[in-house]
Amino acid sequence: MEQGRREDQKTTLNKYAFACAVVASMVSIISGYDTGVMSGAMIFIKDDIGISDTQQEVLAGILNLCALVGSLAAGRTSDYIGRRYTILLASVLFMLGAVLMGYGPNYAILMLGRCVGGVGVGFALMIAPVYSAEISSASSRGFLTSLPELCIGIGILLGYISNYLLGKLTLKLGWRMMLGVAALPSLALALGILAMPESPRWLVMQGRLEGAKRVLLKVSNSTEEAELRFREIKVAVGFDENCGIGENVKVPQKKSQGEGVWKELLVRPTPEVRWMLIAAIGIHFFEHATGIEAVMLYSPRIFKKAGVTSKDKLLLATVGIGLTKITFLVLALFLLDKVGRRRLLQVSTGGMICGLALLGFSLTMVDHSSEKLLWALSLSIVATYAYVAFFNIGLGPVTWVYGSEIFPLKLRAQGASIGVAVNRTMNAVVSMSFISVYKSITIGGSFFMFAGVSVLAWLFFYFFLPETKGVPLEDMEMLFTKKSTAQNVAIKTDPFCSSILG
């Protein structure tokens, strides 16, 4: 009987933890909406206020440069005010940005709104996965921590649908409604976040052990599991594992509150932390260096180059991309904690290489033909959808799970912020240069270039990323040791996830 109860604990997803992760991830829907809606809105903005291709690139990419600032500030901010209020701050920034863009009388105000929203994106991308990782158990961490990426996909799809529906309004009103409507869910989310609990790991770092214990009892499936997680967190912060939970407990290590963290990360990292940093920077770099933003943001241009001419058909084709993204992100949710991060990355990147190569080939054929090639048009669409599918079953969600789970507790928020900063930098580089690059080396050549970068990504993942499936957050440093190999698995596993590890 007792064995049966333990088996249930191993595999049952805690409903309260799931609800908290869902609410935290809602901020990512608004972030994704900003990306998706701008891809179609730019068609109408260009017609209405007459911006050039260069101005379009800047408008598309400035969000990511501002998100870089937001992500770097988010780590320290979340260590000071907590994970929950950092999510609240991101929601407020989204609301202000949406109002400014919806007003949008000219290019300058449009850029200002995009910048404010971009800072909110930086906060959201860093904090949502970290919060989800810190409230989840090792057995469900992959599932819960990948929810923000799924919500980004939902937001992108909603942005595409908004383009299609609101594009039927008048030119001056349509694109302003597309951009401004995001203010409403931002306000609702800001209010909803107040009902969420704080991260138990952040509470322990503040010495608020009693509050952390209460949260852990809610997000764990049993008192035994909550006690085990509580002891591991206390030890990770520097408390004695048997210390009491009085309100006046003194925090043993100042560094756990953010002091000296940058030195430990960048100036004098241990070999384990250096490996973690390389892994986090690498996976965030390759997520966008492999070209996903070029497809998500400029898909109407890609399909137009392939031979689709009608605006309605262009926007419908982008809706198909959004649906493909959502479908494979949902599939990835259930594979992350069963198949593992490494295997999904390898399958995902291999499929992306094939999709990008086919897309490059078909677009090159279209470029060199004087007549419309139906087979090349069809192959372009299929290759684009295949690339998006393979990206979202592995590299997309794994990037955010991996980057938020590998760092030690006292380094986690700011370590994750470095990864997000690299992510946003590469996103900005691709989104702000894609038009110029494809004009220089042809649109087909640009996708052959992304295929080559994907080969490098596959090699990096194989040699530098150990498997983290089922490893408790407090045991990650043991995983990233010199004795570990690139193919190692859990050194010490959560007692409630051994059935999943097999």
Beta strands, then each sheet from edge to edge (+ up, - down):
end
